[in-house]
């Protein structure tokens, strides 16, 4: 079975290449659906497959940059990208990513990068999953008593309203996202998510997508598209800085992109047929599964970690594909009925 393993010349390890293809395809589907590069799954996934943590982070960032280009252009066709908001956020993102990358290099020098990154991952995954499910719970409770939050319908967490009261110049209007706020709000949020992106080896989408919804006030579908635009740009910069540090395995990047190019198309189209809270709840489940797999890896249960991460990815991919086919079938039926009504 030696043909199933591929030697990675820069990292100096042999990797099960079908695992890389499956990881790329799944992350393409999930990333296109949730509006993220999917790196929150790829870094632990690569580490579980056998990459040292620093190489897993650098290779991950390079991979998501290429994959996110496909998803961003697709979302742009649906009008889901607020380019003005994305460009404003890039200011904080770039500075933040470099700060995070420098912390990783320091941890690698003292030999602590693997365990520290894993536990920071676990804490943030837990916090994000808690916030997503709390938001859903609040929205359900409001809906039961008939509370509607303006033109956005029933919402759970509405922290963005507090941030919108900040009027420090320049105050900007973001047409596609449909709100006005101080430019310092998205810049500040993007700096914090950028630091974590550079540190954890993620494009920032795991943190930025919830931040766009809960702290900045984007509708879910606009948050998905705008976040992917951010992931694309920040990923390109992250790939550049990690290349200079010699921590990117280009062979693995190209193998994963083969699967990701197909998966991204499926995930992006599926967002068209899913409601906002459907996306958020599925996202929360994926985050919890990823958290469990990292804990298992930390305590040496490598096989169990692999089963959890790949099992969760496969189930969520299946859910997204079903959403896409059901939505497309319903759309075709409606179109057919309209045509029959005209005749």
N, C-alpha and C positions, 0 to 999 in steps of 0.2 A: 504493500500500500504506500510505498515511498512516493509515488507520483501525486499523491494527495497533499504532499508537503512541499513548500516553496521556501528556498533560502533567501533571507533578507540581508543583503550585503552590508548595509550601513549599520543596522542594529546587531547583526551577527547572530541571528536566531533563525530556526526553521519554524514555519507557521503553516497550519492547516488552511490552505487557500480557499476551499469551499466555504469555510467559516467566514472568511473575509468578504466573499461575494454576497452571502446571505446577510451579513451585517450591513453591507453597503445598500442592498436592495431594501431591507427593512427600514433602515434609517432614512432612505429616500422617501418611502411611503409615509412614515411617521413624521418626518421633518416637514414634508410638504403639507401635511394635514394640520399639525400643531403650530406651524410657523417657526420652526427652529431647525438648526443644522442637525439636531439629533446627537450632538456630541456628548451629551450627558449619558448616552448609552454607549457611544463608541469608545471613549477613553477606558471605562471599566471593561468593555468587551474586548478591546485590544490587549489590555493587561491580562485578562483571563486567558486569552489565546496564547500568551507567552511573551509579549513585548514588555521591556522594562518601562516603568511608569513615565519617565521623561520622554521616551520615544513614543509611548502611547499618546501623550498630550500633544506633542509636536505633529505627529502623523495625523491625528484626529483633526487638528486645526486646518491643516492643508487640505484634507479630504472634504471638510464641510464647506470650504470656500468654493470649490468647484461645483459641488452638489447644489449649493444655495443659489448659484447663478441660474440653473435650470428652473428651480421653483420660483424665484423672484420674477423672471420674465413671464412665467405662466400666470402668476397672481396679478401681474400688472395688466394683463389682458382682461381680467375680471374687475379691474378698478379697485383692487384691495391694497394698493401701496400708496402711502402718503410720503412722497419723496422729500418734501420740504421738512417734515418732521424727522425723517431718517437722516438727512444731511445735518440738521441741527444737532442730533444726538451723536453723530460721528466725532464731534469735538471731544466730548468726555470719554467716549469709547476707546479712542486711540491711546490717549494718555493712560487710561485705566489698564488696558491690556499690557502695555510695557511695564507698568508697575507690578502687575501680577506675574509676568514672565520672569522678572528679576528676583522675585520672592522664590519661585520654583528653582532657579539656578542656585540660589543661596542654600536652599534646603537640600539640593542634590550634593552640594559640596560638603555638607555636614552629615550626609548619609541618612536623612530623615524624610525624603520626599514621598516615598510610597505610602507609609502609614499616615502621615499628616494629611496628604491630599485625600486619601480615602475617608478619614474621619470628618474632614471639613465637608466633603461631598455628602456624607450621611446626614450631618446636621442640617445642611441647606435643603436637601431633598425632603427631609421630614418637615421642615418649616413650610416649604412650598406646598407639599401635599396637604398639610393641615389647613393652610390658607384657602386652597382650592375647594376642599370639602366643606369648610366653614362658610365660604361664600355661597356654595350651592344650598347648604342648609338654611341660611338666612333668606335666600331668594325664595325657597319653597315655603318657608313660614310666612313671608310677606304676601306671596301669591294666595295662600289659604285665607288671609284676612282681607284680600282685595287691594293691597297697597301697590300703586304703580309709580315708578320713578320717572316722571316726565315722558319724553318721547323714546326713551330707551327701554320702556317696559319695566318689568319687575327685576330689581337688582339686589344682590346680597351685600357685598362690601363696596362702599362708595367713598373710600378715602380720597380719591382724586378731587372731590369737591373742595376739600380743605386746601389742597395744593393749588387749585385754580384761583383761590382767593389771594395768592401771592401775586403782587403786581409790580415786581422789580423790573425796570426796563432792561432790554426791549421786550414788550408784550407782543406776541405774535398770534395770528389766526392760522389754523391748520385746516384747510378746506375739506380735504378728503376724510380726515378724522372727525371733523365737525365740532371743534372746540377752540377756545382762545385762552392762552395762559402765558406766563412769563417764560422766556426762552431758557432761563436758569433751571426751571423744573426738569425738562427733559435732559438738559446737559448734566445736572447733578445725578439724576437717576442713571444715566448712561455711564458716568464715571464709575460709580459703585459697581454696576453690573460688569463693566469692562475689567476692573481689577479682579473680580471673581472669575471672569472669562479667561484671562491670561493665566491665572493661578490654577484653575481646575481643568484647563485645556478644552473649554467649551466656547462656542461662538458667542455665548451670552444669552442665547435664546431661552434656555431653561429658566433664567432669571428675568430676562428683559420682556418676554411675552406676558407673564403675570404683572410685571411692573407697568407695562403699557396699558393694561386693562385696569388695574387697581389703583395705581399711583398717578397715571397720566390721563386716563379716561377715554382710551380708544375703544370703539366697538370691537368685538372679538375678531371679526373677519378682517378689519383694517389692521388690528394688532398683529395678526398672523402674517399678512403680506409685508407690512413695514418692518417687522422683526426680521424676516428673511432677507430683506434688502440690507439691513444692518449686519446680519450674520455674514452675508456675502463680502461686504467691505472689510469688516473687522477680521474675518477669516483670512482674507488676502494679506492684511497687514500682519496678523499673527503668524501666518505661514512664512512671511518674509523674515520676521525676527527670529523664529525658531530654526529656519534654514541657516541663518548666520551662526546660530549656536550649535549646528550639526546634530539636531535632534529630530529630523524628519526622515522617514523611510519611504522614498518615492515609489518603490515597487508596490508596497501595500496601498498607497494612495490610488494608483491607477487601477489596481484590482478591485478595490471598493467602489470606485467611480463607475465601473462597468455596470454593477447592479444598481447603484444610486440613480443613474440617469433615467432608468426605466421606472423605478419606484417613485421618484419625485413627481412624475407626471400623474401617477395614480392618486397620490396623497393630495396634490393640489386640486385636482378635479373634485375629489370627495368633499372638500370644504364647501363647495357650492351647494351641496345637498344636506349639510348637517347644521343643526341649530347651535347657537353660541354655547349653551350649557352642555350640549352633547359633546362638544369639543373639549370643554373644560374638565368634565368628569372623566372622560377617557384619558386625558392628560394626567390627572391626579392618580389614576390607577397605574399608569406607566411609571410615574415617578416613584411610587411605593415599591413596585417590583424591582426597580433599579437600586433603590436603597437597600433592600433585603439582600440582593446579590453581592453588593459591595461589602456588607457586614460578613457574609459567608466567606468571601475571598480573604478578608482581613484575618479570620480565624482559621484559615487553611483548608476550608471545605471547597476546594476548587471545582470539583465535579458538580456539586450542588449549586454553586454560584453560576456555572455555565448553563445548567438546566433552567434555573430561574430566569436569567436574563434573556436567553434565547426563546424559552417558552412564552414569556410575557410579550416579547417583541413579535413573535409569530401570531399570538392571539389578537394583539392590537392591530397588526397588519390585516388579519382576516376580517376584523370588525370594520376597518376603514374601507377595504375592498367591497364588502357587502353593502356598506353605506353608499359607495359610489354606484354600484350596479343597480341597487334599489332606486336611488334617486334618478339615475339616467333612464331607467325603465318607466318610472312614473312620468318623467318629462316627455318621453316619446308618446306615451298614452294620451297625455293632455294635448300634445301637438296634433295627434291623429284625430282626436275628438273635435278639435277646433276646425281642422280641415274638412271633416265630415259635416260639421255645422254650417260651414261656408257654402258647401255644395248642396 
